[in-house]
């Protein structure tokens, strides 16, 4: 009897030890697998082993369940696109009526820069704008009889570009003298290009000293190509002359050298630029890749061209030194 009790007690002890030993082994095995990189790598990223608890707090077993894994997407580098200036909008626009209408809608609050380039648009598209800008009947830019001209294809292409750029202006009727009003307003608001464009009229009106004083101020500021274009017209009015002491160049060479300098300061003078397109349309001198090539191809002989390029360098030097007197202005 005593032996039987001892055996029963021994069996019970073995069962208890075995139960707790097995539970500990299961927990250790779970922790080992969860902490083992090779085990984690062997399972999909969305799966993990977890211990399931019984209601009494004891662990039943471990099993794999799916746990959604959220991966943040890399947004990549942040690209900041700089805002275009009004000049850049004008130069890059392929539909000038849209550009014009944008600023016309807020004309009362528009800047001098906006009004200046609105006037530029109207002048660029003058052949397409309503008849109030001209008393003469409108005519095609290229007549049918001109098809035999050797540059007819190039001229036609230039006209097509201009027609596309100015689409929408055919039915637009601007107020009387609207270009003049826009330019005057822009000048009053202190936009340099508009002020430079007013210099010739100031000189013609007899305001010589006022014009010179304004020109002296403008040349000390930013040498914007549109401002320089107005300064060129003024220089042609009071000159031409170059250097100190002055040398009097030929007027056409001086004007072309000035235009080359304006191109150097950022005016678009490429093959399809407004200036070369206009020359192609009006004079059939087409095919130049730049204004310098146009000058060399159509304007001067190989013997004359070096003098034009020399004058250009003198103008560039005078502009860089901000010396009106070296441009023949203010003597």
Wavefront OBJ file of the C-alpha trace (Angstrom):
o trace
v 0.000 0.000 0.000
v 2.769 2.418 0.903
v 4.620 1.401 -2.237
v 1.532 2.106 -4.344
v 1.174 5.595 -2.856
v 4.818 6.370 -3.451
v 4.554 5.268 -7.073
v 1.439 7.403 -7.592
v 3.152 10.413 -6.058
v 6.202 9.873 -8.249
v 4.112 9.638 -11.405
v 2.249 12.822 -10.459
v 5.535 14.655 -9.867
v 6.872 13.527 -13.239
v 3.705 14.770 -14.994
v 3.874 18.152 -13.275
v 7.563 18.623 -14.108
v 6.917 17.510 -17.663
v 4.021 19.935 -18.135
v 5.950 22.955 -16.871
v 9.049 21.898 -18.775
v 7.093 21.663 -22.020
v 5.470 25.099 -21.443
v 8.857 26.697 -20.824
v 10.255 25.038 -23.949
v 7.376 26.407 -26.044
v 7.904 29.935 -24.708
v 11.663 29.782 -25.241
v 11.187 28.425 -28.723
v 8.754 31.260 -29.563
v 11.161 33.927 -28.311
v 14.039 32.288 -30.194
v 12.166 32.335 -33.477
v 10.917 35.889 -33.003
v 14.435 37.139 -32.278
v 16.160 35.065 -34.943
v 16.766 37.097 -38.141
v 16.970 33.997 -40.250
v 13.571 32.862 -39.051
v 12.032 36.287 -39.752
v 13.591 36.369 -43.176
v 12.120 32.978 -43.982
v 8.576 34.267 -43.432
v 6.816 36.912 -45.515
v 7.074 40.466 -44.169
v 3.340 40.486 -43.533
v 3.428 37.422 -41.199
v 4.555 37.107 -37.574
v 4.331 34.463 -34.786
v 2.320 35.398 -31.721
v 1.392 33.525 -28.534
v -2.336 32.969 -27.997
v -3.444 33.249 -24.381
v -6.157 31.132 -22.832
v -8.898 32.792 -20.741
v -7.136 31.608 -17.559
v -3.947 33.425 -18.563
v -1.940 30.389 -19.667
v -0.432 30.163 -23.156
v -1.930 27.603 -25.475
v 0.462 27.677 -28.394
v 1.975 29.904 -31.038
v 0.743 30.331 -34.592
v 1.402 32.579 -37.592
v -1.064 35.313 -38.471
v -1.030 38.024 -41.155
v -0.217 41.511 -39.904
v -0.544 44.220 -42.583
v 2.692 46.122 -42.999
v 2.508 49.805 -44.014
v 5.513 51.091 -45.929
v 5.822 54.880 -46.306
v 6.452 55.911 -49.879
v 9.515 58.049 -50.556
v 8.193 61.316 -52.039
v 11.516 61.865 -53.794
v 13.293 65.191 -54.120
v 11.165 68.323 -53.821
v 11.329 70.328 -57.057
v 10.652 74.034 -56.654
v 9.639 75.667 -59.941
v 10.449 79.384 -59.867
v 7.621 81.713 -60.826
v 7.981 83.267 -64.263
v 8.440 86.999 -64.534
v 5.978 88.892 -66.729
v 8.695 89.289 -69.345
v 9.291 85.526 -69.348
v 5.554 84.913 -69.651
v 5.460 87.232 -72.666
v 8.511 85.722 -74.351
v 7.423 82.124 -73.773
v 3.768 82.601 -74.660
v 2.557 80.949 -77.852
v -0.954 82.385 -77.440
v -0.498 86.095 -76.855
v -4.221 86.851 -76.587
v -4.368 84.688 -73.450
v -1.405 86.560 -71.972
v -3.007 89.897 -72.900
v -6.420 88.984 -71.469
v -4.881 87.829 -68.184
v -3.627 91.342 -67.407
v -6.451 93.182 -69.136
v -8.847 91.612 -66.614
v -7.061 93.443 -63.794
v -5.850 96.483 -65.718
v -6.549 98.995 -62.944
v -4.199 97.166 -60.587
v -1.711 95.973 -63.229
v 1.954 96.828 -62.780
v 3.914 99.005 -65.171
v 5.706 95.889 -66.385
v 2.401 94.199 -67.258
v 1.164 97.264 -69.167
v 4.435 97.528 -71.087
v 4.217 93.936 -72.321
v 0.524 94.332 -73.107
v 1.569 97.160 -75.431
v 4.278 94.912 -76.869
v 1.646 92.284 -77.658
v -0.588 94.790 -79.467
v 2.330 96.014 -81.553
v 3.512 92.468 -82.283
v -0.002 91.508 -83.425
v -0.864 94.834 -85.054
v -1.637 93.187 -88.413
v -4.315 91.074 -86.742
v -5.867 93.491 -84.273
v -9.226 95.122 -85.126
v -9.243 97.937 -87.668
v -9.458 100.697 -85.072
v -5.642 100.716 -85.035
v -5.549 101.475 -88.755
v -7.777 103.365 -91.177
v -6.552 101.264 -94.091
v -8.256 98.022 -95.116
v -6.415 94.997 -93.865
v -4.528 92.941 -96.454
v -2.793 89.554 -96.348
v 0.777 89.722 -95.105
v 1.875 87.885 -98.227
v 0.049 88.368 -101.508
v -0.685 85.414 -103.767
v 1.477 86.898 -106.507
v 4.571 86.618 -104.304
v 4.674 82.807 -104.428
v 7.456 82.921 -107.012
v 9.798 84.604 -104.563
v 12.693 82.297 -103.575
v 12.000 82.766 -99.852
v 8.245 82.335 -100.153
v 8.181 79.133 -98.048
v 10.160 80.725 -95.237
v 7.951 83.814 -95.308
v 4.819 81.673 -95.259
v 6.138 79.774 -92.227
v 6.872 83.071 -90.439
v 3.363 84.315 -91.183
v 1.841 81.071 -89.900
v 3.780 81.405 -86.630
v 2.629 85.000 -86.234
v -0.957 84.052 -87.060
v -0.909 81.297 -84.442
v 0.621 83.575 -81.795
v -1.933 86.324 -82.470
v -4.988 84.100 -82.756
v -8.024 85.763 -81.179
v -7.093 89.368 -81.916
v -9.059 89.540 -85.166
v -12.247 90.533 -83.365
v -10.628 92.588 -80.608
v -11.325 96.324 -80.770
v -8.987 98.162 -78.369
v -9.765 101.633 -77.068
v -8.408 104.530 -79.119
v -4.661 105.046 -78.682
v -4.560 102.118 -76.275
v -0.896 101.289 -76.999
v 0.128 104.863 -76.197
v -1.975 104.840 -73.035
v -0.415 101.586 -71.845
v 3.124 102.813 -72.519
v 2.517 106.167 -70.817
v 1.007 104.470 -67.769
v 3.915 102.029 -67.573
v 6.402 104.908 -67.726
v 4.551 106.823 -64.995
v 4.643 103.701 -62.843
v 8.439 103.680 -63.199
v 8.980 100.677 -65.476
v 12.442 101.287 -67.036
v 11.724 99.887 -70.516
v 8.673 102.137 -70.853
v 10.623 105.140 -69.568
v 13.374 104.467 -72.127
v 10.763 104.238 -74.883
v 9.575 107.736 -73.898
v 13.013 109.344 -74.281
v 12.632 110.145 -78.001
v 9.285 111.871 -77.504
v 10.766 113.878 -74.631
v 13.629 114.942 -76.897
v 11.262 115.865 -79.729
v 9.131 117.900 -77.315
v 12.186 119.948 -76.394
v 12.686 118.437 -72.943
v 16.341 117.782 -73.701
v 17.719 118.063 -70.188
v 14.891 115.996 -68.725
v 15.503 113.252 -71.284
v 19.251 113.216 -70.589
v 18.681 113.090 -66.825
v 16.325 110.120 -67.220
v 18.761 108.335 -69.546
v 21.544 108.869 -66.981
v 19.376 107.207 -64.328
v 18.339 104.305 -66.542
v 21.877 103.349 -67.564
v 22.826 102.982 -63.894
v 20.115 100.358 -63.339
v 19.540 96.920 -64.795
v 20.628 96.710 -68.427
v 17.429 95.055 -69.584
v 17.312 94.486 -73.380
v 13.924 96.210 -73.755
v 15.233 99.233 -71.882
v 18.325 99.223 -74.111
v 16.099 99.169 -77.198
v 14.574 102.466 -76.070
v 18.028 103.831 -75.301
v 19.096 102.881 -78.853
v 16.280 104.954 -80.354
v 17.289 107.866 -78.149
v 20.962 107.493 -79.081
v 20.062 107.504 -82.778
v 18.062 110.687 -82.209
v 20.877 112.596 -80.506
v 23.825 110.840 -82.197
v 25.235 108.688 -83.427
v 28.649 109.041 -81.854
v 31.018 106.765 -79.979
v 34.020 107.073 -77.719
v 35.632 109.960 -75.907
v 36.731 111.903 -77.890
v 33.821 110.977 -80.144
v 33.991 109.196 -83.465
v 31.004 109.491 -85.782
v 30.139 106.034 -87.201
v 27.871 105.333 -90.146
v 24.286 105.418 -88.967
v 23.272 101.977 -90.272
v 26.400 100.340 -88.858
v 25.796 102.043 -85.527
v 22.163 100.849 -85.419
v 23.030 97.244 -86.292
v 25.902 97.211 -83.793
v 23.500 98.457 -81.114
v 21.026 95.704 -81.972
v 23.793 93.103 -81.700
v 24.657 94.499 -78.260
v 20.991 94.273 -77.243
v 21.022 90.624 -78.327
v 24.084 90.126 -76.121
v 22.083 91.450 -73.169
v 19.337 88.858 -73.560
v 16.944 89.913 -76.323
v 15.666 86.911 -78.291
v 17.499 87.157 -81.622
v 17.192 83.520 -82.686
v 15.893 82.247 -86.039
v 12.205 82.417 -85.047
v 12.466 85.497 -82.850
v 10.041 88.389 -83.382
v 12.730 90.616 -84.890
v 13.952 88.101 -87.487
v 10.432 86.885 -88.233
v 9.360 90.476 -88.926
v 12.362 91.047 -91.199
v 11.569 87.817 -93.060
v 7.893 88.725 -93.514
v 8.426 92.327 -94.566
v 11.652 92.150 -96.601
v 11.929 88.440 -97.518
v 15.366 88.246 -95.901
v 14.880 84.845 -94.303
v 16.910 81.875 -93.127
v 19.327 83.524 -90.670
v 19.904 81.577 -87.454
v 20.709 84.739 -85.478
v 20.778 88.498 -85.883
v 24.540 88.380 -86.302
v 24.130 85.893 -89.150
v 21.455 88.116 -90.695
v 23.812 91.101 -90.557
v 26.617 89.094 -92.138
v 24.385 87.513 -94.801
v 22.225 90.429 -95.879
v 23.596 93.716 -94.588
v 27.357 93.974 -95.055
v 30.209 92.697 -97.131
v 33.050 90.743 -95.580
v 35.090 93.958 -95.666
v 32.419 96.009 -93.861
v 31.370 93.503 -91.194
v 34.487 93.834 -88.972
v 33.724 97.533 -88.472
v 30.176 96.718 -87.310
v 31.532 94.170 -84.842
v 34.120 96.689 -83.597
v 31.390 99.272 -82.959
v 29.425 96.624 -81.112
v 32.354 96.076 -78.752
v 32.634 99.815 -78.093
v 28.919 99.966 -77.258
v 29.204 96.964 -74.921
v 32.165 98.570 -73.158
v 30.322 101.871 -72.739
v 27.262 100.096 -71.344
v 29.318 98.027 -68.923
v 31.049 101.206 -67.717
v 27.646 102.992 -67.563
v 28.990 105.920 -69.602
v 26.426 107.815 -71.641
v 29.107 110.136 -73.003
v 30.892 107.157 -74.577
v 27.643 106.387 -76.414
v 27.539 109.896 -77.858
v 24.781 111.017 -75.496
v 24.971 114.233 -73.487
v 27.742 116.086 -75.276
l 1 2 3 4 5 6 7 8 9 10 11 12 13 14 15 16 17 18 19 20 21 22 23 24 25 26 27 28 29 30 31 32 33 34 35 36 37 38 39 40 41 42 43 44 45 46 47 48 49 50 51 52 53 54 55 56 57 58 59 60 61 62 63 64 65 66 67 68 69 70 71 72 73 74 75 76 77 78 79 80 81 82 83 84 85 86 87 88 89 90 91 92 93 94 95 96 97 98 99 100 101 102 103 104 105 106 107 108 109 110 111 112 113 114 115 116 117 118 119 120 121 122 123 124 125 126 127 128 129 130 131 132 133 134 135 136 137 138 139 140 141 142 143 144 145 146 147 148 149 150 151 152 153 154 155 156 157 158 159 160 161 162 163 164 165 166 167 168 169 170 171 172 173 174 175 176 177 178 179 180 181 182 183 184 185 186 187 188 189 190 191 192 193 194 195 196 197 198 199 200 201 202 203 204 205 206 207 208 209 210 211 212 213 214 215 216 217 218 219 220 221 222 223 224 225 226 227 228 229 230 231 232 233 234 235 236 237 238 239 240 241 242 243 244 245 246 247 248 249 250 251 252 253 254 255 256 257 258 259 260 261 262 263 264 265 266 267 268 269 270 271 272 273 274 275 276 277 278 279 280 281 282 283 284 285 286 287 288 289 290 291 292 293 294 295 296 297 298 299 300 301 302 303 304 305 306 307 308 309 310 311 312 313 314 315 316 317 318 319 320 321 322 323 324 325 326 327 328 329 330 331
